[in-house]
């Protein structure tokens, strides 16, 4: 470091005055960077290393059997048909920062490495698509525009709140974690558009190193808007980088494309050999002896594609792949990428999975996969899509793998409440109290004292907050009822993260018969963002309930849905004034979806779109022997992996019916199921059109 005496005095004076040093001192005080580096406001290398255990929400071992009858299988003999044993694919709902950190540092890393490590990561991050990122849901013959939930909106603001600065920090941290997860011969593909491609490339060069850059692929397409002010933007950029260029795997033979007989980039003359095979004869340079080199390129052997792709179209409105999910990419694009960088049984990952294209193509190509997304609806869309893929593979007598739906939510909640030591038996009382206050603030209520089960008031209505680290039970509700009757209280809102299975709707009727109105509210995951709370952006939905019956025929069961109720409402204040004349808008009010129309005179009329409880159901599934598989989590303790039963059970998806673009009808009765034991517990899970799920249990004696 070479500083003059005057420069040293200048630096000391500026520091003493808490002033910012001029830019020139950055290069005088610090070592020269090894390469060009992109800087942005808030750039930090302080990355999370939190390890959270994954909660198994659901396991889909195989698609539903289309025969009228199907047998119940034990865990040992369930591997039927063409289902592959061993590795189970992972579909994870949660913030990919925590997902990546938990994969990198947690017990699942050992399982991944045992399978050979992660060979390919493909990501298509949200490149400033706008906070109004929405999608259309079909309601009968009409459609409803589904807005992102608060958690997704907060994630958008975290990503774009400071413009490209906050986006770059978000992607920088995740790319560092992804690099660590990749195997030494692994590859990453990052899909981006014109907005940030130049900056993303610099970030990738910093994280992976310039020498590990493989390609800057230009994917050209013809669809999209035209422009009279500039050349139309008709391409995306896909950057590919190796973890280690010296060990990188590239499967050239798997991605060869047809070499056309017309004009070719190879040039040369089109010839035919004695066997009738066509080839291009391309002349090269002369050697030292003056002889001209020439090369034969046989058309039937194909060629490796260049780094500009014009032969893959974007998804059209009538395409069978279309899920209706925004930013969905075509399967042919992912197929080329996956084939180029992996072999069969390799692990492929996508941490911005959206509609699930990466998972779908990986499954069809016999690759193992891990995919995650923050959006609950994205996870639900992917689940349906993967079940369809399983059905197609099974119908074609091809192999498929089971997949499980994982979640960090419950344990993410523990991380917020408890000390980071994972000893969640020693509750930090101050954190618990602070969290309760946060819930009451979000619910626009104020804390009260003097009661055992009543903790706050919202206007004239009392509020009871359920347990933080376990489902809200019947015992809790009965204690609320008892305390209310003793104190002549007639109206209570009960708030809970999770509710004991089978609690509804009987407990509500019991309270109603005693003159007490109980309303059950779901505490949303958005509660963990204090900014959402302070901005009054957290919405507590009423808990939905399911009703179903079982039809017994000797040792066989059929499950039939008989009712499903939700009570959603949107903030539609001033809608009548805002609605323009001769315009319509579809809204949600008091558990109904309505189409409101304003005529020329300003009169408002409305049409009910959800005419039946069935209209609310997008998907439902059945586990005919719930509690047969315990939910076990793995944690690091004393430098070894230990397993603990959480007290919960895994929902094993054995039968399902759901809507998609090609088939909008929902079945309400299952196939007949053979039950081998005297008693079983049936679990029914319903997912509504917004992606929210509810489950109910029923004990059945055969």
Secondary structure, 3 states (H helix, E strand, C coil): CCCCHHHHHHHHHHHHCCCCCCCHHHHHHCCCCCCCCCCCCCCCCCCCCCCCCCEEEEEECCCCCCCCEEECCCCCCCCCCCEEEEEEEEEEECCHHHHHHHHHHCCHHHHHHHCCCEEEEEECCCCCCCCCCEEEEEECCEEEEEECCHHHHHHHHHHHCCCHHHHHHHHHHHHHHHHHHEEEEEEEEEEECCCCHHHHHHHHHHHHCHHHEEEEEEEECCCCCCCCCCCCCCEEEEEEEECCCCCCCCCHHHHEECCCCCCCCCCCEEEECCCCCEEEEEEEEECCCCCEEEEEEEHHHCEECCCEECCCCCCCCCCCCCCCCCCCCCHHHHHHHHHHHCCCCCEEEECCCCCCHHHHHHHHCCCEEEEEECCHHHHHHHHHHHHHHHHHHHHCCCCEEEEEEEECHHHHHHHHHCCCCCCCCCCCHHHHHHHHHHHHHHCCCEECCCCCCCCEEECCEEEEECCCCCCECHHHHHHHHHHHHHCCCCEEEEEECCECCCCCCHHHHHHHHCCCEEEEEECCHHHHCHHHHHCCCCCCEECCEEEEEEEEECCEEEEEEEEEECCCCCCCCCHHHHCCCCEEEEEEECCEEEEEEECCCCCEEEEECCCCHHHHEEEEEEECCCCCCEEEEEEEECCEEEEEEEEEECEECCEEEECCCCCCCCCCECCEEECCCCEEEEEEEEEECCCCEEEEEEEEEC
